[in-house]
């Protein structure tokens, strides 16, 4: 007879201790063209961002508040490079442009994903000329960026949801995803819809629903939704109420307020596998969410969270992609995950990190499912 120890039962006991259900029943059809059920489910299809962008003008009214999410050295670089197209933003130490450096990092990430059997999609390129033609010249004051597809949309079950972003620099890059979504939505099991969108240049009030994909963490039918206290970035409570009104009959959405130094929930929480989380406790205004507080928690400081140490990408429960940069090696987190039987694939992501995002931000899962 096989002896069952308390240690071997620990992961299951931790899951049972959660106060919120994390069942996957009724989420959707796994065979559809899009499907996501768990943050740590096996990733088989993903969008990886592009290297195109233009830094916002320093005169943009939201600029300085947005700098609060960056370490001061990175904020100073953002101020010094305000208004520049990334192809013209040249770094003296390498002689390469921002776009070239981003492309190198994307290629390294794509190589890891493809090695692990993940199919990679890329958005259509957006240019300044495209924005002027379709949105007007004044839209360029906000800049634009295509490096972080995570925030523009979300796949929940068989639903493609386009978001209304609070972050002004991100409001036009949704155009790059249309062809991918259009093709996926030919599948009759897929629903494709969009939030009400705000005027491109108008100030945004808190009663307008705003959501960004980095604030979502799915655990089956339970979905955590981060809300930063920073008034110029991330999702808001009105956005949380909107998503509840649309999909609240099928999913349990839980609002998670975050301190203003944190941009999105995925900057403070990562879930590499069932019952395990990397987390920054200081980031959570109301404490660690009940449904994960009794899990095996690998804790990081607010300082390291701001350096995007937490923003990694589970490919499945045995493989995890993590960034490192000039300031943070992430050797501690790598070692902690390896102790727990997870293979960690390191990708140098210094330029992306300087833009305020990391590996998870640079990807948007299209198909991800637990076995």
N, C-alpha and C positions, 0 to 999 in steps of 0.2 A: 504494500500500500504506500502511495506517495504521501509524505508528510507535508502538510500545508502550514507554514509558519506565519506568525503575525506580520513579519517584515514583508513576506511575499504578498500579503493581502493589503498592505498599506495603501498603494495607489487607489484601489477600489474603495477602501474605507474613506479616503480623503474625498473622493468624488461623492460618496453618499452623504458626507458631512456638509456639502454645499447646500445653502438655503434656496438656491434657484435651480430649476430643472435645466439640464443640459442635454436633453434628449434630441435625437435627430429625426424623430418620427414626423412625417408630414412635411418635410422641408421642400421636397421636389423630386424631379426625375434625374437620377445621376447620369443617364445616357443623353441628356439634352446637350445642346451646343455650349451652354454655360451652366455651371453648377458649383456652388460653394456651400459647405455645411459647417466646417470647423477650421479654425485658424491653423491647426496643425495637421489637417488632412493632407493626403498625398497630392502635391501640386503637379498638374500635368500640362496646363496651358497658362501662359502669363503674358502680359504686355510689359515691355521694358521701355523706359523713356528715351528721349532723344537729347542731343547736346545743344539744341537751339534755344536762344533766349536773348533777352535784353534787360539789363538791370533797371529798376525803377528810377525815375528822376528824384533827386533829393528833395524837390519841392512838392512831391506827392504828399497830401495831407496826412496819410496814414504811416509814412515812412518811419519816423522815430519810434512810435509805439511798437511797430513790428520788430525793431532792433532789439527789444527787450528779451526776445527768445534766444538771441545769439550771445555767446561769450563775447566779452568786450573786444578782444583782438579781431574776431571775425566781423563784428559790427563795424569796426574802424575800416576794414577792407571794403565792406559794403558801401560805406559813405564815400570812400575814395574812388570807387568804381561806378558810382551812381550814373545812370543814363547811358552807359556804354553797351553796345552790342557785343555779345560774348565772343564773336569771331574776331573782334577788334581789340578785345581785352587781353593784352599780352603780358605774361609774367616774365620779368627779367631773368630770374634764376634758371628757367627752362627754355625761354624763347618761344614757348608754346602759348596758344590762346586758351581762354576758358573753354571754348567749344572743343578744341583738340584734347584737352585734359579730360573733359567729361566723356568724350567718345572713347578714350582709352580705358577709362574705368567701366563704362558700359560694356565694352567688348570683353573685358575680364569677367564681368558678372555673367554675361551671356554664355561665355565658355563654360563656366561652372554649371549653369542651369542646363545647358544642352548635354553636358557630360552626365548629368543626373536624369536625363530622359525627359526634360521639360520642353515643350514646344513654345517658341518665343515669337510674339507678334511685336511690330513697331508701329507707332502712330504715323500719320502723314505729316510732313514737314510744314511748319508755319513760319512765315517770314514777315518782316516789317511791311513789305508791299502788300501782302495778303491782309494784314490787320488794317492798314490804311484803306484798302478797297472795301473791306467787309464791315469794319467797325468804326472807321474814321480816324484821322490823324491824332486827335486828342487822346485816343485810347493808349497811345504809346507812352504817355506820362506814367502809367502804371507799370510799364515794362511787360514782359511776358516770359514764360519759361515752359519748356517741354520735358524737363528732366525728372519730374516727379508725377507720374500718372496716377498714383494711388489716390489722390484727393479728388479727382474730377468725377469719379463715378464709383459704383460699388456693385458687386454681384452678391446677391443674397438668394440662396436657392437657385431658381431659374429666372430671377428678376435682374434686369439691367436697369440701374437707377442713375441718372445723370444728376449731379448735385448743383446747387446754387452756392458758390463758394464765397466766404467772407473775404479771403485774401485777394486783394485787387489784382496782383500780378498773375493770378492763376485763372482769371475769368474767361480768357479767350482760347486757352489751349484745348478745351473740350472739342473744338472743331477738328482736331487731329484724330479723334477716335471714331468719327462717324462711319467710315467705311468698314471698320472692324465690327462695330455694333450692328450696322445694317445687315452685314452678312450673317452674323450670329442670330439675329432676330428673324431670319427666314424660317427658322425652326419654330413650328407652331406651338411648342411647349414653352417658349420663351416670351416673357413680357418685358417690353422696353418702354420706359417712361422717364419723365424729367420733372424736377421740382420747378415751381414758379421762379423765374429768373428776375433779378433786380436790374435796374438800369446800370449800364457799364461804369459810368463816372459819378453817379449820385452817391452821397453819403448813405451808409446803411444803418438803419436803426435796429434795435434789438427785437422789435416785434416782427421783423421779416425773417422767415425761416432760412437758416444757413447751416449747411452741413459740408464736411470735408472727410474724405474716406479714411484718412489717418486716424480719425476718432472712433472707428468701428473695430470691434474685436468680437468675432462670432464664435459661440460655443453651442452649436446645434440650434435649438430654438431660442436660446438666450443670447442676446446681443448687447454688449456694453457700448455705450455711446459717450465719449469724452466731450466735455465742455470746458475750454480754457477760460479763465477769468480775464485774460488779455482781451480788450475790446476790439482789437483789429485783426485777430487771427482765429482760426478754428471754428468749430461748430457752436451753435447757441441753443438755448432752451426752446426757442420757438421751432428750431429745426428738429429737435428731439420730439416735440409734440407732433410735428408734421409727419415724421416717419412712423410714429405710433398710430396716427390716424390712417395711414395708408396700409401698413402691414401688421398692425398691432393685434389683429385677430389670429395671426399665425405665429408671431414671434413675440418674445418677452423682451422689450427694450428697457435697459436700465441706464439712467442718466448718471454720469460720473464726472462731477466737477473737478477741475484741475487748477493748480496754481498758475499765475499769469506768466511765469517763466517757462512753462511747458506749452508747446505749440499744439500737439495732438496726443491722444491716448497712447499711440504706438511709440511715442518718445519715452513713455514711463512704464509700459507693460509689453512684454512679449511672452508668447505661450509656445514653447518649443515642442511640447508633447503633453499628453493627458496627465493632469495632476501636477505639472511643473510650470512655474512662471519665473521670468526675470522681471524684477519690479523695482521701482523707485518709490518707497513709501511716502517720502516727503512731498511727492507730486499730487497726492490725493487729498483734496480739501476735507472730505468726510471720512477719511480712512480707507483702507484697502477694501474693495467690494466684497460683500459677504460670500459670494459664490466662489471666490478663490482664496480667501484669507487663511484657510486651513490647509492649503496645498504646500508642497515643497517649494519654498520661495528663495530665489537667489537675489539678494538685495544689492542695489547700487545707490550711490549718493546722488543728490540733485545736481551737483557739479558734473558728474559723469553722464547723467541723463541729458543735460544740456549739450554735452559733447556727442550725443547720439549713440551712446554705448548700447542702449537697449534696443535700438531700431534694426533688429536683424530679421531674417526671413526663414521660417521653417519650410523645408521642402517636403519633409515627411517627419515621422517621429524619430528617425535615426540620422537625419541630415539637416544641418542648419547653416545658413550663410550669414557671416558676420563681417562687418567692416573694420578697418583700422585706418588711422591717419597719422599725421605728424605729431599730434598732441596725445593721442590715446592708442595704446597697443591692443587693448581688450584682452590681454593675456589672462587676466583673472577670470573673466567670463568664459573664455575658451576652455580653460582648465576645469572650471566648475561643470560645464556641459559635458566635457569628455569623461569626468568622473561618473556621470549619469548615463554613459553609454551612447552619447550622441557624437557623431563625426562633425567637426566644425570646419567649414570651408571659408578661409579668410580672403577677403577682397580689399585691396587698397582703394579707398573711396574719399580721399582727402578733398578733392574739388567739390564733389557732391556735398560732403559734410559742411564745407564752407558756405554752400548755398542754403544750408538749413535743413538738409534731409539726408537719409542714408538708404540702406539696402531695401527695406520694406517700402519706403517712400518711392523708390525708383521703379517699383513694380506694381502691377494691378493683376490680381489673380482672376482668371477666367474659368478655370476648372480646378477644383480642389475638393477631395472627398476622403473621409475616413474609410478604411477597409471594412 
